[in-house]
Amino acid sequence: MVGSRPIPIAVVDMTTITKATEADLPFIMQTERLPGYESFIGRSDETQHRARMADPRAAHFIAHHDNRPIGFAILRDWNSTDGITLLMRIAMVEPGNGHGSVFLRALIDKVFTETQCHRFWLGQFPDNTRARHVYESVGFTAEGIARGNVFLNGRHHDELILAILRPEWEARRDPSPRHGRV
């Protein structure tokens, strides 16, 4: 941060994406505790968040709009040697206004432009159709259900796995025919 303004990493549709710092932890924790999120994204305590932020394999980002934080994302296996990165958690303060899609597109671009990632994936609960629509609209493809894959609130839950591969991302960014393809 410079003064009270974030140093932008990317600006898309007036949404600024910055790398999160420990100063952003209260915002992250408050956002993941908004009503309804406990059933979809889970929560971490401050110790867990601090440990994850100290881990070089994790990356935390904050979305800002009009200079106020509007969402966060936590990625696991950032720049991993096997080229596979997980979108572990994403949450918006006010879902439903389109900022989440903008944020997600910027994250996808960031993963594929700043790392050697081949596969960017996430898991979501199958009954969260609103989230699935957003993920698929930005390029993720549903691959299948991992049964009993998530332990949350004392129960095992099924998880729908979605992913976008680097060649799919490249095709979405540049739909023009190349190398003899039409």
C-alpha positions in Angstrom: 0.0 0.0 0.0 1.1 3.5 -0.7 -0.6 5.8 1.7 -4.2 4.5 2.0 -4.5 3.5 -1.7 -3.7 0.0 -3.0 -1.0 -0.5 -5.5 -2.9 -2.0 -8.5 -1.8 -5.3 -10.0 -4.5 -5.2 -12.6 -7.4 -3.0 -13.5 -10.4 -4.5 -15.3 -13.7 -2.7 -15.7 -12.8 -0.3 -12.9 -12.1 -3.2 -10.6 -8.6 -3.1 -9.2 -6.9 -6.4 -8.2 -4.1 -6.2 -5.5 -2.0 -8.7 -3.7 -3.4 -9.1 -0.2 -1.4 -8.3 2.9 -1.9 -9.1 6.6 -3.6 -5.7 6.8 -6.4 -7.2 4.7 -7.0 -10.1 7.1 -9.9 -8.4 8.9 -11.6 -7.7 5.6 -11.1 -11.3 4.4 -12.3 -12.8 7.7 -15.4 -10.4 7.8 -16.3 -11.3 4.2 -16.1 -15.0 4.6 -18.3 -14.7 7.6 -21.2 -13.0 5.8 -24.5 -14.8 6.1 -24.8 -17.8 3.9 -21.1 -18.2 3.1 -20.6 -20.7 5.9 -22.5 -23.2 3.7 -20.5 -22.6 0.5 -17.0 -21.4 1.1 -16.1 -22.2 4.7 -14.0 -20.1 7.1 -10.6 -20.0 8.5 -9.4 -18.5 11.8 -6.8 -15.8 12.0 -4.0 -18.3 12.7 -4.9 -20.4 9.7 -5.0 -17.3 7.5 -1.7 -16.0 8.7 0.0 -19.3 8.1 -1.5 -19.5 4.6 -0.3 -16.0 3.9 3.2 -16.9 5.0 3.2 -19.9 2.7 4.9 -19.1 -0.7 2.7 -21.7 -2.4 -0.4 -19.6 -1.6 -1.5 -16.3 -3.1 -4.2 -13.9 -1.8 -5.8 -11.2 -3.8 -8.3 -8.4 -3.0 -10.7 -6.8 -5.5 -11.3 -3.1 -5.1 -14.0 -1.0 -6.7 -14.2 2.8 -6.1 -11.2 2.3 -3.8 -13.1 0.0 -1.4 -12.5 -3.7 -1.0 -15.3 -5.8 -2.6 -13.9 -9.3 -2.6 -11.0 -11.7 -2.0 -9.6 -14.8 -3.4 -7.2 -17.4 -2.0 -5.2 -19.6 -4.5 -3.2 -22.7 -3.5 -0.2 -24.0 -5.3 0.6 -20.7 -6.9 3.2 -21.2 -9.5 3.6 -24.9 -8.6 6.1 -27.0 -10.4 3.4 -29.4 -11.7 1.5 -26.5 -13.2 -1.7 -27.0 -11.3 -3.3 -24.2 -9.2 -6.4 -24.4 -7.0 -8.8 -21.5 -6.5 -9.3 -22.4 -2.9 -11.7 -19.6 -1.9 -13.4 -16.6 -3.5 -16.0 -14.4 -1.9 -17.6 -11.0 -2.8 -19.1 -8.6 -0.3 -22.1 -8.0 -2.5 -22.7 -10.9 -4.8 -24.9 -10.6 -7.8 -23.6 -7.3 -9.3 -21.1 -8.7 -11.8 -18.0 -7.7 -9.9 -17.3 -11.4 -9.0 -17.1 -12.3 -12.7 -14.7 -9.4 -13.5 -12.6 -10.4 -10.5 -12.6 -14.1 -11.6 -11.6 -13.3 -15.2 -8.7 -11.1 -13.8 -7.6 -14.0 -11.6 -7.6 -16.4 -14.5 -5.5 -14.1 -16.6 -3.1 -13.5 -13.7 -2.6 -17.2 -13.1 -1.9 -18.0 -16.8 0.2 -14.9 -17.5 2.3 -14.8 -14.3 2.9 -18.6 -13.8 3.5 -21.7 -15.8 0.1 -23.0 -14.8 -1.5 -25.6 -17.1 -4.6 -26.3 -15.1 -6.5 -23.9 -12.9 -9.2 -25.7 -11.0 -11.8 -25.3 -8.2 -14.4 -27.3 -6.3 -17.9 -26.1 -5.5 -21.0 -27.6 -4.0 -23.2 -29.1 -6.8 -26.3 -27.3 -5.6 -24.7 -23.9 -5.9 -26.0 -23.3 -9.4 -25.4 -19.5 -9.3 -21.7 -20.0 -8.7 -21.5 -22.7 -11.3 -23.0 -20.4 -13.9 -20.4 -17.7 -13.1 -17.5 -20.2 -13.3 -18.7 -21.6 -16.6 -19.3 -18.1 -18.0 -15.6 -17.3 -17.5 -14.3 -20.5 -19.0 -14.3 -23.2 -16.4 -15.6 -26.6 -17.5 -17.4 -29.0 -15.1 -15.5 -32.3 -15.0 -17.5 -34.3 -12.5 -18.5 -34.9 -8.9 -15.9 -35.9 -6.2 -18.1 -37.7 -3.7 -17.7 -36.8 -0.1 -14.7 -34.7 -0.9 -15.3 -31.8 1.4 -15.6 -31.9 5.2 -17.5 -28.8 6.3 -19.6 -28.1 9.4 -19.1 -31.7 10.7 -20.3 -33.4 7.4 -18.8 -34.7 4.2 -20.2 -33.1 1.1 -19.9 -33.8 -2.6 -17.9 -31.4 -4.7 -18.3 -30.5 -8.3 -14.8 -30.1 -9.9 -14.4 -27.4 -12.6 -11.2 -26.5 -14.4 -9.8 -24.3 -17.2 -6.7 -25.4 -19.0 -4.1 -23.1 -20.5 -5.0 -24.0 -24.1 -8.7 -23.2 -23.4 -7.7 -19.9 -21.8 -5.5 -19.1 -24.8 -8.3 -19.9 -27.2 -10.7 -17.6 -25.3 -8.2 -14.7 -25.3 -7.4 -15.1 -29.0 -10.1 -16.7 -31.0 -8.4 -16.1 -34.3 -7.3 -19.2 -36.3 -3.6 -20.0 -36.0 -1.3 -22.6 -37.4 -3.7 -23.8 -40.1 -6.7 -24.1 -37.9 -10.0 -22.6 -38.9 
